[in-house]
Amino acid sequence: MPDVSQDERWTELKSMTAASELFAARGAVAFIWANRDLDVIDAVGPLTGEVVVGTALTLALPALFGLETDIQGLRETPGATLDVPNTSLRALQGGDDAGEAPRVDITVVWDEQNELFTILLVRALSWQPLQRELERNVRARRLAESMLLEQAEDMRETNAALARLNQELGELVHVISHDLKAPMRAMRYFADDLEQSLRDPATGEPRAHLARLKAQSRRMTAMLTDLVAFAKVDRKSDAVTAVDTNVLIEEVVASLPRLASTTVHVSGAWPRITTLTVPFDLALRNLIENAIRYAKIDDGRVTVDCKPTPDWLSITVSDNGPGIPREHHAAVFQPFTQLGKSDAECDLSEGTGMGLALVKRAAEGVGGKVTLTSNPDRTVGATFRLAWPRQIAADF
Amino acid sequence: MTIRKIMLLGDVGVGKTSIANRLVFNRFGGDYKATVGSDIYQYEVIPSPIEEPFLFNVWDTDGNFGEALFRSVYIRGSNAALVVGDVKRRRSLETMIELARTFETELPGRYLCCVLNKIDLLDEGEEPSVPDALVTSGLPYKLTSAASGANIVDVFQEAAAAIVRRGQ
């Protein structure tokens, strides 16, 4: 360091003022000098009116707050600069928020000869009103394009959902036109039989025909009730609530009728989850009811197990019944399907054949899944695995 | 008076400048002008009745910076961040979560809060769509409206209290 007095250094600094003003005319709007402790010792230029000599540099230039370590680091690397580009000096508390704020590129450099930090503030290019306006317009257009893309994506999702709904509606129409005809046809046959037996008692007991006819009427009513439940099961009108699955599974198992020879064993961990209660209840109820129905008559065994993961409940329901051949695995989830039963054989006590279709629809409605494992050639019974999300968003 | 640096991060057009203007000037301009570079606002905040007030340097950043902001000089030395998303724009909320996670990684231990802005645009009775990823992330979040002023002061107040609690 040259051995110069404080006065000489000060004079030297002052002599730079004229040059600084020239710089200002060319876009530099301020020179600020700070000592090693980062206190302002001088400032020149049109934007330095608020800069008070003696105050902390980071107070005079808020943009440099938090960068003290970086600034001090400049002393270790001569010639290096710290640049804070394109920053406004606007909006001090209680200040005037009107009008365009001056935007500057700030450069800090360590002046080794004078042992001072020199801070240069130059108008940022985008401070030029026309250029800035242009940049803003381009960005506003990009924002609008991004929002349009988002809307287009929403529309695609809505269209896909509509297509799914249309397909489901088509399937429902098929079910109504085909499966609901079966009990009606049976009712007509039984009515014919009844009429015949009234004319000729030798063709059968009228009461028996009447009983069968009434059974088909009840079956028809039950099918319609289940069909309504099927249509409603994935509607989002139900509230998402906290459910203690431990309590729920006990209630479901206790409420299902079964033969005295049939046992239902519940195992695993049943946590609290946030879900749509009605579809979850319905899925559990129908899976277990189905297992009870198909378990062995003289020694029926149904097991219900739950293994929770952070995101899912993995629930398995197994029975020791005859099992389901692989070729029928897909069909059992179709509405009104009862394997190996003709229309006339279908008995209301054995259900309507909607249970597993309801389970599938309820599970898929919340993003879950139901699968079947059964191979009568090798093992006894059937196992249904229900994957149900532990968390369903309130806006589901 | 001591100073703390708090960043306003988030996608383009989510309302960062409107939040800063509501906080500092208690005003809201309906017109949209994108921030180019960064704007610095100052706001005096009292963390709690028993704490000394301090000055927040609020850095309103250009939404186009995205993740590049974390490689820039702007983010250095910040004490906290409010990461803003537009409650009506799903993609901006995804960006909000990504930026929040990067902030946590790049500046560990600093206070961070996700701000779901523009709740005034929700229809009557419409629940805000809070992404599952945000709920499960455990990140704190607040619903705000720069247009009505709802919760704007509160989010900065909570940030100030958290900074003091953490001794930053």
Chai-1 contact restraints between the chains, C-beta under 6 A:
chainA,res_idxA,chainB,res_idxB,connection_type,confidence,min_distance_angstrom,max_distance_angstrom,comment,restraint_id
A,P62,B,I40,contact,1.0,0.0,6.0,A-B,restraint_1
A,P62,B,N57,contact,1.0,0.0,6.0,A-B,restraint_2
A,A63,B,I40,contact,1.0,0.0,6.0,A-B,restraint_3
A,F65,B,I3,contact,1.0,0.0,6.0,A-B,restraint_4
A,F65,B,K5,contact,1.0,0.0,6.0,A-B,restraint_5
A,F65,B,N57,contact,1.0,0.0,6.0,A-B,restraint_6
A,G66,B,K5,contact,1.0,0.0,6.0,A-B,restraint_7
A,G66,B,R76,contact,1.0,0.0,6.0,A-B,restraint_8
A,G66,B,G77,contact,1.0,0.0,6.0,A-B,restraint_9
A,L67,B,R76,contact,1.0,0.0,6.0,A-B,restraint_10
A,L67,B,G77,contact,1.0,0.0,6.0,A-B,restraint_11
A,V84,B,V73,contact,1.0,0.0,6.0,A-B,restraint_12
A,N86,B,G37,contact,1.0,0.0,6.0,A-B,restraint_13
A,T87,B,G37,contact,1.0,0.0,6.0,A-B,restraint_14
A,T87,B,S38,contact,1.0,0.0,6.0,A-B,restraint_15
A,S88,B,D39,contact,1.0,0.0,6.0,A-B,restraint_16
A,R90,B,D39,contact,1.0,0.0,6.0,A-B,restraint_17
A,A91,B,V24,contact,1.0,0.0,6.0,A-B,restraint_18
A,A91,B,Y41,contact,1.0,0.0,6.0,A-B,restraint_19
A,L92,B,Q42,contact,1.0,0.0,6.0,A-B,restraint_20
A,Q93,B,Q42,contact,1.0,0.0,6.0,A-B,restraint_21
A,Q93,B,Y43,contact,1.0,0.0,6.0,A-B,restraint_22
A,Q93,B,E44,contact,1.0,0.0,6.0,A-B,restraint_23
A,D97,B,F25,contact,1.0,0.0,6.0,A-B,restraint_24
A,S126,B,V36,contact,1.0,0.0,6.0,A-B,restraint_25
A,E135,B,V36,contact,1.0,0.0,6.0,A-B,restraint_26
A,R136,B,K33,contact,1.0,0.0,6.0,A-B,restraint_27
A,R136,B,A34,contact,1.0,0.0,6.0,A-B,restraint_28
A,R139,B,A34,contact,1.0,0.0,6.0,A-B,restraint_29
A,L143,B,V12,contact,1.0,0.0,6.0,A-B,restraint_30
A,L143,B,G13,contact,1.0,0.0,6.0,A-B,restraint_31
A,E150,B,R91,contact,1.0,0.0,6.0,A-B,restraint_32
A,A393,B,D132,contact,1.0,0.0,6.0,A-B,restraint_33
A,D395,B,E127,contact,1.0,0.0,6.0,A-B,restraint_34
A,D395,B,S129,contact,1.0,0.0,6.0,A-B,restraint_35
